[in-house]
Amino acid sequence: FPPSMVLEALLRHAWRTGSVEAAAMVDATCEAMARGGMYDQLGGGFARYAVDRAWVVPHFEKMLYDNALLLGVYARWDTPLGRRVAAETADFLVRELGTEEGGLAAALDADSEGEEGRFYVWTPAQLADALGEDDGAWAAETFEVTASGTFEHGTSTLQLLAEPADSERLADVRARLLEARAGRVRPARDDKVVAAWNGLAIVALVDAGRLLGREDLVDAAVRAGTLVAELHLRGDGSLLRVSRDGLAGRHRGVLEDHGCVAHGFLSLAGATGEVTWLDRARLVLDHALEKFRAEDGGFYDTSADAEALVTRPRDPSDGASPSGLSALVNALVAAAAMTGDGRYREAAEEALGTVAALAVQAPRFTGWALAAGDS
């Protein structure tokens, strides 16, 4: 799985301390992921995970939360490759996950026509059919497409292990292959709009838009934020977790929804200067502090007035996406910086204290909390 939250923590740690080791870990990991088969070398965006240590063969499903988190990392990884991958991934999010109502859909399936990866993989013969013999042979060498294949049935994922000398030829070949691929049967899309994942995407699109000088990405973030505010946000600051086709579902939001959405609203406040976004963020944060906070300063994953369970869940560890606690801590830190309200800073510090032992024992599962600690 891409260690996106740990990479974010390492980036911030390197900036704050000048750590050469942390920066080298980011450089090596970001380059390997971006050049391997887990990254869509034609259309941008990352697959959910790889089945090998070299990230050659992915599970081809593309998740919104993965791409949002990785977009932020690559936008802040200040290299030519980082900027290219960030721009391509942002374009993928808007182009392929953007919904008619302005939100961002949850995922693209791995399968099409009953086969995993069929939409994305190539054979040398398919490259020659799309490009002609000369360019097809060049593309096969450039993208590591072999006669035996790196995937199933003699097909290969596309990798770009080194930048070719002829960048113009690369751009032309990529564009023609993308056009040829557009004629294939596309994977189906999960059109659910998940509040938490849209919050992550809003933050990433704002950051990428500002760092890359792309106002269109900030505009996309505003559209997603507007949808979340209109469909998911309720008057007391609570959230509904999902919507689809412009209709909100009945399921109440959990802690990660409140943390990610509040952070998204704060990013929009900073990007637009509109106080409405700040007011919405504070409404969500104040609700979370009232309804989710535990006696020791940590947080439960469900609201105090949610459906009673045998045990009220409380998991502070990051998985494929941030834990509710780490999501809320990042929002609290951002709110404290933006408003000067000490309540938010104090709450963030208390919550971080509850995961300090876990961060020492298993830092792989506390990357988002560590990133907040380095803010």
C-alpha positions, -999 to +999 in steps of 0.1 A: +000+000+000+013+035-007+025+050+026+010+084+018+005+096+054+040+085+065+054+103+035+036+135+045+050+132+080+085+127+066+082+156+043+072+179+071+099+165+094+126+171+067+114+207+063+114+214+100+146+197+110+166+195+078+168+157+081+187+143+051+175+108+060+138+117+060+142+136+027+160+106+011+132+083+022+106+105+006+127+108-026+132+071-030+096+061-022+079+088-043+101+081-073+096+043-071+058+046-069+055+072-096+077+052-120+061+018-114+030+001-126+009+013-096+008+048-112-012+052-144+015+064-168-011+075-193-041+090-174-026+099-140-037+086-106-026+057-085-041+022-080-050+011-046-020-011-039+006-033-056+010-071-052+048-069-053+074-049-035+086-030-066+051-017-073+050-033-108+017-050-107-012-032-089-047-041-078-061-017-104-089-002-084-084+036-080-097+051-047-104+087-041-088+088-007-055+073-020-053+098-048-062+128-026-035+119+000-009+112-027-018+144-046-009+164-015+024+146-011+035+149-047+025+186-049+048+192-019+076+170-032+094+198-050+109+180-080+100+180-117+086+144-114+066+155-083+051+184-101+042+163-132+026+135-111+007+160-090-007+178-120-017+145-137-032+131-106-052+163-099-065+162-135-074+125-131-095+134-100-114+161-116-118+144-150-127+109-139-140+111-104-158+145-107-196+141-104-223+162-121-232+178-088-196+189-081-185+163-057-159+135-062-169+099-066-155+072-043-136+049-067-131+033-101-133-005-103-104-027-111-122-048-137-136-042-171-151-069-194-147-093-166-109-090-163-089-071-137-067-045-153-078-051-189-084-014-194-048-005-184-024-032-197-007-036-231+011-061-252+039-052-278+014-059-306-012-036-291+013-008-289+023-013-325-014-013-336-019+020-318+014+037-327+029+020-357+059-004-357+086+022-350+069+041-322+053+009-309+088-007-304+100+025-288+071+026-264+075-011-255+111-004-245+103+029-228+074+015-207+088-020-200+063-039-221+078-073-228+068-103-250+064-124-219+045-097-200+047-084-164+010-091-157-014-119-168-019-134-203+013-119-217+002-084-209+023-057-192+016-028-169+032+005-181+063+016-161+085+046-168+117+036-149+137+064-165+130+096-184+137+091-221+160+116-238+133+126-263+106+142-241+086+154-270+083+119-284+072+107-250+045+133-248+033+124-283+033+087-276+015+091-243-012+112-258-018+087-287-019+058-263-044+076-240-066+083-271-064+046-281-072+035-246-103+057-246-118+032-270-117+004-245-145-005-222-139+016-191-141+003-155-173+011-137-174+040-112-187+040-076-206+072-076-210+076-039-198+109-025-182+102+008-178+132+031-145+123+046-128+114+013-141+146-003-127+166+026-093+150+019-096+158-018-106+194-011-074+200+009-053+183-017-068+202-047-064+235-029-028+228-020-020+216-055-038+245-071-018+270-051+016+252-054+012+246-092-005+279-100-037+261-111-067+282-102-089+256-119-080+231-092-091+255-065-123+260-083-129+222-083-123+222-046-149+250-041-174+229-061-168+199-039-170+219-007-202+235-018-218+201-024-206+189+010-219+220+027-253+218+010-260+181+012-239+167+041-237+195+066-265+199+091-274+229+112-259+216+144-225+209+128-230+172+124-225+155+090-242+129+069-216+104+055-226+098+019-247+112-009-253+101-045-269+118-075-275+149-054-294+131-026-279+126+009-280+092+026-293+086+061-261+074+077-246+098+101-210+109+098-183+094+119-152+112+134-132+110+102-159+127+083-159+156+107-121+159+108-116+157+070-145+180+061-135+206+087-100+206+073-114+210+038-135+239+048-105+256+064-085+251+032-112+268+013-113+296+037-076+302+032-078+299-006-109+321-011-108+345+018-146+338+024-155+338+060-184+314+054-160+285+050-143+293+083-177+295+100-186+261+087-153+246+098-158+259+133-193+246+134-181+211+125-151+213+149-172+225+178-197+197+172-169+171+171-154+184+204-188+182+221-199+148+207-168+127+201-143+137+227-132+111+253-124+116+289-087+114+284-086+140+255-088+114+227-118+108+205-143+081+199-151+072+163-189+076+168-209+104+183-222+103+219-257+104+205-252+078+178-267+043+179-256+025+210-231-003+204-218-030+227-185-011+227-181+024+214-154+022+188-122+040+192-093+033+168-066+059+166-044+041+141-043+051+104-052+025+079-056+031+041-070+065+051-065+086+082-080+076+115-107+098+128-085+111+155-056+120+132-080+137+108-095+158+135-061+167+150-050+181+116-081+201+113-077+214+149-041+225+143-052+243+111-081+260+129-058+271+157-034+286+132-061+304+113-082+317+142-058+320+171-083+301+193-063+283+219-091+257+225-083+241+192-046+239+199-051+225+234-075+199+221-050+189+194-022+185+218-042+164+242-054+141+215-018+137+202-008+127+237-031+098+236-013+083+206+022+090+216+029+054+227+015+041+195+036+065+174+067+051+191+057+015+187+041+016+152+048+049+134+036+033+101+001+036+116+003+071+130+017+090+100-012+115+098-010+123+135+028+127+132+022+151+102+000+172+124+026+172+151+052+186+127+028+214+115 
